[in-house]
Amino acid sequence: MFSIESVGGEEKVAGVAEQLTALQMLREAVCRQSQCLPAAGDALENPKRNAVAIELACYWEATAPKVGNVHPGATFSDCSYEDFCQAARCVAPILAGDDGAGDDGAGEAMAGLGERILRSIEATRKVTSANVNLGIVLLIAPLAVARDRGDVGRVLSTIDSQQAAMVYRAIALAGPGGVKPAEVDSKWDVTSSPESIDLIAAMRMARQRDRIALQYADDFLDFFENVVPLMAYELAMKHRPDEAILRGQLKMLAQRPDSLIARKCGAEIAEEAQRQAVECFDDHGNLCPEEVAALDQWLRSDGNRRNPGTTADLIAAAVYWLIR
């Protein structure tokens, strides 16, 4: 779709650092790559612009040196930074309705939410065997077809049993970490395929243990009240997207335990990650490099099982929403 270097290379960041905030830089990059003017309609009226915003958000989320996550300087045993970039390229046009599949010019009518989610995960599977973006896809899919915050509830209400079945298939195909089928009522197990499917009801059942499920359960209330304002502030206060995203990640981890860590390692470990994230800031709100490095090492010390993946997914979705 576009050259990653042309929207996020070191030379581009350095060249605009004195003039633009990170948020301004990213918004201008979206317009430049989609060849539109900043005031030329919204992303829903321009699928290419929508796709560029999705890919750029995913790219910067993966590029920022976030603690415990994959980035250019850190890999996991089953995936690398390039896997995240390739996956972003694959899913962006699908989620944005810019892949030409069944395009009738009607935007959302082109494909249902479940279909977009399933096709995105199928496309991801063709470039990597690792689950690098299920959470991102689940979060961005409804946002990418919502006119504004108030429209998200309507978008979620369009998920009928047929579309829900596709979401179930996508989740099963991705193989999310920390899911323990033995602890989940088969009626609500999103890794199975029950005859009668109510996705939102299943998400409501999982809302206490999965922050992505919480978004579906409450029309993304937590996302808009907590995640988006935090990321908007950091991106507006910093010149470099990578620095703003790292700070945003640490603040989110300090505010509440990451639900993926909690599912995989238990509440005690997730709360310890939260405690260490608090210590990464001094009394003036500046990052403490030694504490950041210590937290990063601790999160990676258990075979990357302590990966704060849900926080990363929420950041990607928030960046997308702010720059689209």
C-alpha positions as CSV (number, residue, x, y, z in Angstrom):
1,M,0.0,0.0,0.0
2,F,2.7,2.5,0.9
3,S,6.4,2.6,1.9
4,I,6.8,2.3,5.6
5,E,10.0,4.3,5.3
6,S,8.1,7.2,3.8
7,V,5.8,7.6,6.8
8,G,8.0,6.6,9.7
9,G,11.7,6.5,8.9
10,E,14.2,8.1,11.3
11,E,15.1,10.7,8.7
12,K,11.4,11.8,8.4
13,V,10.9,12.0,12.2
14,A,14.1,14.0,12.7
15,G,13.1,16.4,9.9
16,V,9.8,17.4,11.4
17,A,10.6,17.1,15.1
18,E,11.0,20.8,15.6
19,Q,7.8,21.7,13.8
20,L,5.2,19.0,14.5
21,T,3.9,17.0,17.4
22,A,3.8,13.3,17.0
23,L,0.0,13.5,16.4
24,Q,0.4,16.1,13.8
25,M,3.1,14.2,12.0
26,L,1.0,11.0,11.9
27,R,-2.1,12.8,10.6
28,E,-0.1,14.5,7.9
29,A,1.5,11.2,6.9
30,V,-2.0,9.7,6.5
31,C,-3.1,12.5,4.2
32,R,0.2,12.4,2.3
33,Q,0.1,8.7,1.7
34,S,-3.6,8.6,0.8
35,Q,-3.2,11.7,-1.4
36,C,-5.9,13.7,0.2
37,L,-6.1,17.1,1.9
38,P,-6.4,17.2,5.7
39,A,-9.9,18.6,5.5
40,A,-11.1,16.3,2.7
41,G,-13.8,14.4,4.3
42,D,-13.5,11.6,6.9
43,A,-11.8,8.2,6.6
44,L,-15.1,6.4,5.9
45,E,-15.5,8.4,2.7
46,N,-12.0,7.5,1.6
47,P,-11.2,3.8,2.1
48,K,-7.6,4.3,1.0
49,R,-7.1,7.0,3.7
50,N,-8.8,4.6,6.2
51,A,-6.4,1.8,5.2
52,V,-3.4,4.0,5.5
53,A,-4.4,5.1,9.0
54,I,-4.8,1.5,10.1
55,E,-1.5,0.4,8.7
56,L,0.4,3.4,10.0
57,A,-1.1,2.9,13.5
58,C,-0.2,-0.8,13.5
59,Y,3.3,0.1,12.2
60,W,4.1,2.6,14.9
61,E,2.6,0.5,17.7
62,A,5.0,-2.3,16.7
63,T,7.9,0.1,16.1
64,A,7.9,1.8,19.5
65,P,10.3,0.2,22.0
66,K,7.5,-0.8,24.3
67,V,8.4,-2.9,27.4
68,G,7.8,-6.7,27.0
69,N,6.6,-6.4,23.4
70,V,8.1,-7.2,20.0
71,H,9.8,-4.3,18.3
72,P,12.8,-3.8,15.9
73,G,15.2,-4.6,18.7
74,A,13.3,-7.4,20.3
75,T,11.8,-10.6,19.0
76,F,9.8,-13.6,20.4
77,S,10.6,-17.2,19.7
78,D,7.6,-17.5,17.3
79,C,7.5,-14.0,15.8
80,S,9.5,-10.9,14.8
81,Y,8.9,-7.2,14.1
82,E,8.6,-8.0,10.4
83,D,5.7,-10.4,11.1
84,F,3.8,-7.5,12.7
85,C,4.5,-5.2,9.7
86,Q,3.5,-7.8,7.2
87,A,0.3,-8.5,9.1
88,A,-0.5,-4.8,9.2
89,R,-0.1,-4.6,5.4
90,C,-2.5,-7.5,4.9
91,V,-5.3,-6.5,7.2
92,A,-5.4,-2.7,6.7
93,P,-7.2,-2.8,3.3
94,I,-9.6,-5.5,4.5
95,L,-10.6,-3.7,7.6
96,A,-10.9,-0.4,5.7
97,G,-12.9,-1.9,2.8
98,D,-10.2,-0.9,0.4
99,D,-9.3,-4.4,-0.8
100,G,-11.9,-4.4,-3.6
101,A,-13.7,-7.6,-2.5
102,G,-17.4,-7.1,-3.3
103,D,-17.0,-3.4,-3.4
104,D,-20.3,-1.8,-4.3
105,G,-19.5,1.7,-3.2
106,A,-21.7,1.3,-0.1
107,G,-18.9,1.2,2.5
108,E,-20.0,-0.9,5.4
109,A,-22.5,-2.8,3.2
110,M,-19.5,-4.3,1.3
111,A,-18.8,-6.8,4.1
112,G,-20.1,-7.5,7.6
113,L,-18.0,-7.0,10.6
114,G,-17.5,-10.7,11.2
115,E,-16.5,-11.2,7.6
116,R,-13.9,-8.5,7.8
117,I,-12.5,-9.9,11.0
118,L,-12.3,-13.5,9.6
119,R,-10.7,-12.4,6.4
120,S,-8.2,-10.3,8.2
121,I,-7.1,-13.3,10.4
122,E,-7.0,-15.6,7.3
123,A,-4.8,-13.1,5.6
124,T,-2.5,-12.8,8.6
125,R,-2.2,-16.6,8.7
126,K,-0.7,-16.5,5.2
127,V,2.2,-14.4,6.3
128,T,2.9,-15.7,9.8
129,S,1.8,-18.6,12.0
130,A,1.9,-16.5,15.1
131,N,-1.0,-14.6,16.6
132,V,0.3,-11.1,16.1
133,N,-2.9,-9.1,15.6
134,L,-6.1,-10.8,16.8
135,G,-6.7,-8.1,19.4
136,I,-5.9,-5.3,17.0
137,V,-8.3,-6.7,14.4
138,L,-11.1,-7.2,17.0
139,L,-10.7,-3.6,18.2
140,I,-10.2,-1.8,14.9
141,A,-12.8,-3.7,12.9
142,P,-15.8,-1.9,14.5
143,L,-14.0,1.4,14.8
144,A,-13.1,1.4,11.1
145,V,-16.8,1.5,10.1
146,A,-18.1,3.8,12.8
147,R,-18.7,7.4,11.9
148,D,-17.9,8.6,15.4
149,R,-17.9,7.4,19.0
150,G,-21.7,7.5,19.1
151,D,-21.9,5.2,16.1
152,V,-19.9,2.3,17.6
153,G,-22.9,0.9,19.4
154,R,-24.9,0.8,16.2
155,V,-22.0,-1.0,14.4
156,L,-21.8,-3.6,17.2
157,S,-25.5,-4.2,17.0
158,T,-25.1,-5.3,13.4
159,I,-23.3,-8.5,14.5
160,D,-26.0,-11.2,13.9
161,S,-25.4,-14.9,14.5
162,Q,-23.9,-15.4,11.1
163,Q,-21.4,-12.6,11.6
164,A,-20.7,-13.8,15.1
165,A,-19.9,-17.2,13.8
166,M,-17.2,-15.7,11.6
167,V,-15.7,-13.9,14.6
168,Y,-15.7,-17.2,16.5
169,R,-13.9,-18.8,13.6
170,A,-11.4,-16.0,13.4
171,I,-10.6,-16.2,17.2
172,A,-10.2,-20.0,16.9
173,L,-7.9,-19.6,13.9
174,A,-5.7,-17.0,15.7
175,G,-5.4,-19.1,18.8
176,P,-5.3,-16.4,21.5
177,G,-3.0,-16.8,24.4
178,G,-4.3,-17.5,27.9
179,V,-7.7,-19.0,26.9
180,K,-8.5,-22.0,29.1
181,P,-11.5,-23.8,27.5
182,A,-12.0,-25.9,30.7
183,E,-12.8,-22.8,32.6
184,V,-15.3,-21.4,30.1
185,D,-18.9,-22.5,29.7
186,S,-19.2,-24.1,26.2
187,K,-22.1,-21.9,25.5
188,W,-19.8,-18.8,25.6
189,D,-16.5,-20.4,24.5
190,V,-15.4,-18.2,21.5
191,T,-12.9,-20.9,20.4
192,S,-15.8,-23.3,19.7
193,S,-18.7,-23.1,17.3
194,P,-22.0,-23.3,19.1
195,E,-25.2,-23.5,17.1
196,S,-26.7,-20.4,18.5
197,I,-24.1,-17.6,18.8
198,D,-24.5,-14.3,20.7
199,L,-21.1,-12.6,20.5
200,I,-21.9,-9.6,22.6
201,A,-23.3,-11.8,25.4
202,A,-20.1,-13.9,25.3
203,M,-18.1,-10.7,25.5
204,R,-20.1,-9.6,28.5
205,M,-19.3,-12.8,30.2
206,A,-15.6,-12.3,29.6
207,R,-15.4,-8.6,30.4
208,Q,-13.8,-9.1,33.8
209,R,-10.9,-11.2,32.5
210,D,-10.4,-9.7,29.0
211,R,-10.1,-5.9,28.3
212,I,-10.9,-6.4,24.6
213,A,-14.1,-8.2,25.5
214,L,-14.9,-5.3,27.8
215,Q,-14.9,-2.9,24.8
216,Y,-17.5,-5.0,23.0
217,A,-19.6,-5.4,26.2
218,D,-19.8,-1.6,26.8
219,D,-19.7,0.0,23.3
220,F,-16.0,0.8,23.8
221,L,-16.7,3.0,26.8
222,D,-13.4,2.2,28.5
223,F,-11.5,2.8,25.2
224,F,-12.9,6.2,24.7
225,E,-12.9,7.3,28.3
226,N,-9.4,6.0,29.3
227,V,-7.3,4.9,26.4
228,V,-7.9,7.5,23.7
229,P,-7.5,10.6,25.9
230,L,-4.2,9.2,27.4
231,M,-2.8,8.5,23.9
232,A,-4.0,11.8,22.5
233,Y,-2.2,13.6,25.3
234,E,1.1,11.8,24.9
235,L,1.1,12.1,21.1
236,A,0.3,15.8,21.4
237,M,3.1,16.4,23.9
238,K,5.9,14.6,22.2
239,H,7.5,15.0,18.8
240,R,8.4,11.4,18.3
241,P,5.6,8.8,18.0
242,D,7.8,6.0,19.4
243,E,8.5,8.0,22.6
244,A,4.8,9.0,23.0
245,I,3.7,5.4,22.6
246,L,6.2,4.1,25.1
247,R,5.0,6.6,27.6
248,G,1.4,5.8,26.9
249,Q,2.1,2.1,27.3
250,L,3.7,2.6,30.7
251,K,1.0,4.9,31.9
252,M,-1.7,2.3,30.9
253,L,0.2,-0.5,32.6
254,A,0.5,1.7,35.7
255,Q,-3.3,2.4,35.7
256,R,-4.5,-1.2,35.6
257,P,-3.1,-4.7,35.1
258,D,-2.8,-6.0,31.5
259,S,-5.5,-8.6,31.0
260,L,-3.3,-10.8,28.8
261,I,-0.7,-11.1,31.5
262,A,-3.4,-11.8,34.0
263,R,-4.9,-14.6,31.8
264,K,-1.6,-16.2,31.1
265,C,0.3,-15.7,34.4
266,G,-2.3,-14.9,37.0
267,A,-3.4,-11.7,38.8
268,E,-0.4,-11.6,41.1
269,I,2.0,-11.3,38.2
270,A,-0.2,-8.8,36.3
271,E,-0.3,-6.6,39.5
272,E,3.5,-6.8,39.9
273,A,3.8,-5.5,36.3
274,Q,1.5,-2.7,37.2
275,R,3.6,-1.9,40.3
276,Q,6.8,-1.8,38.4
277,A,5.2,0.4,35.7
278,V,4.4,3.0,38.4
279,E,8.0,3.1,39.3
280,C,9.0,3.9,35.7
281,F,8.0,7.6,36.3
282,D,9.7,10.1,38.7
283,D,7.8,12.7,40.7
284,H,7.7,15.0,37.7
285,G,6.3,12.5,35.3
286,N,9.6,11.8,33.5
287,L,10.7,8.3,32.5
288,C,13.3,6.6,34.7
289,P,15.5,4.7,32.1
290,E,16.8,2.2,34.6
291,E,13.4,1.3,35.9
292,V,12.0,1.0,32.3
293,A,14.9,-1.3,31.4
294,A,14.3,-3.4,34.5
295,L,10.6,-3.8,33.8
296,D,11.4,-4.7,30.2
297,Q,13.8,-7.4,31.3
298,W,11.4,-8.8,33.9
299,L,8.5,-9.0,31.4
300,R,10.8,-11.0,29.0
301,S,12.3,-13.3,31.7
302,D,9.5,-16.0,31.6
303,G,9.7,-16.9,27.9
304,N,7.7,-13.7,27.0
305,R,4.6,-15.1,28.8
306,R,4.4,-11.7,30.6
307,N,3.9,-9.9,27.3
308,P,1.5,-7.0,27.9
309,G,-0.3,-7.7,24.6
310,T,-3.7,-6.3,25.4
311,T,-2.3,-2.9,26.2
312,A,-0.4,-3.0,22.9
313,D,-3.6,-3.8,21.0
314,L,-5.5,-0.9,22.7
315,I,-2.7,1.5,21.8
316,A,-2.8,0.5,18.1
317,A,-6.6,1.0,18.0
318,A,-6.3,4.4,19.8
319,V,-3.6,5.7,17.5
320,Y,-5.7,4.6,14.5
321,W,-8.8,6.5,15.9
322,L,-6.8,9.6,16.5
323,I,-5.1,9.8,13.0
324,R,-7.8,8.5,10.7
